[in-house]
Amino acid sequence: MIKNILLVLLGGGIGSVARYLLSYFLTKNNTTQFPWATFIANGLGCLLIGLLFGYIQKNNLQNETLKILLITGFCGGFTTFSTFSLENIQFIQNQNYNLAVVYTLSSIIIGFLGVIIGLKIYN
């Protein structure tokens, strides 16, 4: 159990730092209201989780360490449902309903497509 907690801590820490850096560089020059950093982090995270899971399935890997480190840890730390939710609530509070709908639908569609594409690459 301690080993798994440390793997999640390591993977999640690296994923969170990667998300922070992505956010830092994307928001630095973003002049739109659209939250590109969260959108891209979540889309890339979905693609990555599809790739990782597809690779593990295709190669019949029973390596729990790899799953815990990369899927639970890194992808969990890199993607951010809580920020996505907060940004949507802020759009609604500011009566920017169209952007809230576009952001929600496009995030869900890109997320599903990312996982599907990632899985298809290895199947």
N, C-alpha and C positions, 0 to 999 in steps of 0.2 A: 504494500500500500504506500509506504513512504517513497519508494522508487517512482511509482506512478504520479504521486503528487509533485515530485521534483521534475519529472518529465513535462507535466502540464505547466508547471511554473516556468521552466526553461522555454518551452515552445510558445507559451502564451506571452511571455516577456518579449521574446524576439518578434512575435506577431504584432504586439502592441507598439513596439518601437517602429516597426515597418509601417504600420498604419499612421503613426504620428508623423513620420518623415514624409509619407505620401501626402498627408493632409497639409503639412507645412508648405511643401513645394507647390501644391495645387491651389491652396487658398491665397498664397502670396500674390498671385496674378489674376485671381478670379474676380471679375467685375460683375458677375451675374448673381442672382439670388439662388440659383440652383446649387445644391450642395454636392458639387462634383466629387469632392474627396471621399465622402461616405459612399456615394453611388459607385465610384470606381473601386473602392476597397471591397465593398460587398460583392460586386460583380466578379472581380478577380478572385476573391475568396471562394465564391461558388465554383468558378472554373477550376481552381486549384483543388478543392475538395473532391470534385468530380474526377480530376486527373489522378489524384492520390488513391481514391477508392477504386477507380477503374484499374489502376496499376496493381494494387494489392489483390483485387479479385482475379485479374487475368493471370497473374503469376502465382496464384493460390498461396499467398503469403499469410502465414498465421502469426505474424510478428505484432503482438500487442504493443510492444514498445514503440514501433514505428507509428502505429495508429494513434497512440496516446500523445506522442511528441508532436506529430505533424497535423493530424486531423483535429483532435480535441484541443491541443495546445496552440499551435501556430495559427490554424484557421480560426479557432475560437477567439484568439487575441487580435487577429487581423481584421475580422469582420465585426460589425457593430450594429446590432438590432436596436439597442437602446438609443444611440445617436440618431439613427433613422427615425425612430418613433418621436423623439424630441423635436427634430426638425419638422416633421409633419404637424405636430401639435402647434409649433410656432407659426407655420404657414396658416393653419386654421385660425389661430388667435389673431393673426394679422389680416384675416379675411381673404387670404390668397388661396381660395379653394381650388382653382384650376391647377396651380402649381402643386398643391398637395395631391391631387388626383393623378397628375402626370408622373410625379415622383414616386408615388406608391405603386402604380401600375407598371411603370417602366422598371422599377427596382425588382418587382416580383418576376416579371417576364425575363429580364436579364439574368436574374438569379437562377431561375429554372433552366434557361438556355445554357448558362455557364456549366451547371452540373451535367446536363444532358450531353453537351459537347465534350466535356472532360471524360465522361464515361464512354462515349462513342469512340474516342481516340484509341482506347484500349480494347474495344470489343469488335 
